[in-house]
Amino acid sequence: MKNYTHCILTVMSFIVVTSNLGAAIVTYQISDANSSVSSSISPIGSGNFSASTLTVNGVTASASLGLTPPPDQGYFFFDGWSTGGIDTSKYYSFTITPNSGFQIDFSTVAYTLSSEEASTYELRSSVDTFSSTLATHTLNPGVTRDQNTFADNLSLGVQTVPVTFRLYGYNSNLSEGLANNDFAFGGDPGGDLSIFGTVSAVPEPHEYAVVTGIGLLLFSIYRRGRLPAL
């Protein structure tokens, strides 16, 4: 029984160490961004992973929007999106890489979009070489540049390799994109781009063996009638 107790405590310790509440692991502060000054945003977040800068591809940074009051920031807007269907050469992009010996279970990505006309955005990932859509959002702001906040669920499975996310924009050629600037864009309050999930150590083979062994042991004891039925 002493050995059994030790094994059970080992498994419980392993579960506690690797568990996480799924907090934001990386944030890109759109609230401090100004795309007319810089076409990239550095990540905020630390742990057993690394994150790339948030960049864009295939589009041109918008000129200053002349927001009032200053500072002229809180937007990551670009021109030159496809006016028709999706153009897979035009997108926002960032990559998150777990450190060696660690894994990431992505849960959600949250962000705010703003546009002066109807436009569409699709979120995809490198897990399936960007072939399927994780989420689609269509903006219909009318004559205002309202902020539209989204939280997309990510069902990617546990990842031990780099994962790149792309947010494709299309059906619009006006200046638009990621926003977090309440006084200029109206509508609901905006938000920064944040990625939520759990970062944990990759279980060692012997840890799987311990869990399996204890399960078989308890089942055997139960079958022999040494434990009461639940």
ZIQUIRA-V701644 format. One record per backbone hydrogen bond with DSSP energy under -1.0 kcal/mol. NH is the residue of the N-H (numbers start at 1). CO is the residue of the C=O. E is the energy in kcal/mol with one decimal. If there is no record, write none. Layout:
BEGIN
{{NH	CO	E} {NH	CO	E}}
END
This chain:
BEGIN
{{5	1	-2.7} {6	2	-2.0} {7	3	-2.2} {8	4	-2.4} {9	5	-2.3} {10	6	-2.0} {11	7	-2.2} {12	8	-2.4} {13	9	-2.3} {14	10	-2.0} {15	11	-2.3} {16	12	-2.1} {17	13	-2.3} {18	14	-1.9} {25	195	-2.6} {26	195	-1.4} {27	44	-2.3} {28	193	-3.2} {30	28	-1.5} {32	29	-1.0} {33	30	-1.5} {35	75	-1.0} {37	34	-2.2} {38	34	-2.2} {41	54	-1.7} {44	27	-2.0} {49	47	-1.3} {50	97	-2.5} {52	95	-2.7} {54	41	-3.0} {55	93	-2.4} {57	91	-2.1} {60	79	-2.7} {62	77	-2.0} {73	71	-2.0} {74	33	-2.7} {75	33	-1.4} {76	178	-3.0} {78	176	-2.4} {79	60	-3.5} {90	87	-2.0} {91	57	-1.6} {92	167	-2.3} {93	55	-2.3} {94	165	-1.7} {96	163	-2.4} {97	50	-3.1} {99	48	-2.3} {102	99	-2.1} {103	200	-2.8} {104	159	-2.7} {105	198	-2.6} {107	196	-2.6} {108	196	-1.1} {109	152	-1.9} {110	194	-2.7} {111	150	-2.0} {113	148	-2.7} {114	177	-2.3} {119	139	-1.4} {120	170	-2.7} {121	137	-2.6} {122	168	-2.1} {123	135	-2.5} {124	166	-2.6} {126	164	-2.0} {129	126	-1.7} {130	125	-2.5} {131	128	-1.1} {134	123	-3.4} {135	123	-1.0} {137	121	-2.5} {139	119	-3.0} {144	141	-1.5} {147	186	-1.2} {148	113	-2.6} {150	111	-3.1} {152	109	-2.7} {154	107	-2.8} {159	104	-3.1} {163	96	-2.5} {165	94	-3.1} {166	124	-2.4} {167	92	-1.9} {168	122	-2.9} {170	120	-2.3} {171	82	-1.0} {172	82	-2.2} {176	78	-1.5} {177	114	-2.3} {178	76	-1.1} {179	112	-2.1} {180	74	-3.0} {185	181	-1.8} {186	182	-1.3} {193	28	-1.7} {194	110	-2.3} {195	26	-2.8} {196	108	-3.4} {197	23	-1.6} {198	105	-1.8} {200	103	-2.2} {202	101	-2.7} {207	204	-1.2} {208	204	-1.5} {209	205	-2.0} {210	206	-2.1} {211	207	-2.1} {212	208	-2.6} {213	209	-2.9} {214	210	-2.5} {215	211	-2.1} {216	212	-2.4} {217	213	-2.4} {218	214	-2.8} {219	215	-2.1} {220	216	-2.3} {221	217	-2.5} {222	218	-2.5} {223	219	-2.4} {224	220	-1.5} {225	222	-1.5} {226	221	-2.3}}
END
